[in-house]
Amino acid sequence: MNRIPAATPWADALLHGTGSVQRRAIAKAITLLESTRADHRAQADDMLTALLPHTGKAFRLGISGVPGVGKSTFIEALGLYLIGRDHRVAVLTIDPSSTVSGGSILGDKTRMEMLSVHERAYIRPSPSSGTLGGVAEKTREAMLVCEAAGYDVVIVETVGVGQSETAVAGMTDMFVLLQLPNAGDELQAIKKGVMEIADLVVINKADIDPDAATRAQAQITSSLRLLGMHGSGGHSLHDESLWRPRAMQLSALRNEGVDRFWEKVTQFRGLQTANGRLETRRQKQALAWMWERIETGLKQAFRSHPQVREELPAMLAAVTEGRIAASTAARQLLAAASN
């Protein structure tokens, strides 16, 4: 078995500890992952390699939805329900970072008062730090840490909904989109493309206006059928061995429908495991993650290249003043880096 590097002695507590001891170890591990120092990155890589054999057994659930749809209330209700069924639940929440100050409020734990203090739950808010996709840069790695610690359900809550907020579907086993009844955004969500990748659409707060929730469910169900008929082989309408995206109603505040939601998740997991799509999905995600980190590393290496750092100020000024085309400046800087 791979050994935990000596530089992170607390990582043994992550694997074998209990209660507050293990939670502190998880927090230290994720903090190490989020560090930008080169020596910390090297320690984090060693730690991940050692933890990898202990990962992969959890179910990864992505949750997204517009602000105010009730994501935190829903996750708390779901988490408490799962704990009651002897699961251990980790929640990774992503807070948007300010484009002005760069800071984040990180207040998601305060909206999950009961779940955040439960000994069988772990909640970690992280700043998006400007990362597109609605997820923090190190979310994938933080998921592995939680899995190694024995959490068998890992929930990722993303920032908002939009064209760039779909990266969570590329790192989880199931992507759930929360919608509001009578909000007038059902078709808008389809335009944004989020509906195309949703495995399950949940109309939350159905108790506020049951009639509107029923209309929204019918409209979304019809739209999902149309999406399944046009170009999405994974959403085939005729193959019973495949999962077909669907819509449902619930009220997280009243804790109504959470059990039915988990029944659908369990059905999804069973079908995707039996037909091999769950394993294939994770393999594709791992390769995509590798290429994403390569692209990020190349960008960082480019910016730190001595020749690029020397020529960059003049190029920035020339592009800003309109003396050179942006594409030309980019090619010249790339040529400088290659030399």
Order of alpha helices (4+ residues) and beta strands (2+ residues): alpha-alpha-alpha-beta-alpha-beta-alpha-beta-alpha-beta-beta-alpha-beta-alpha-beta-alpha-alpha-alpha-alpha
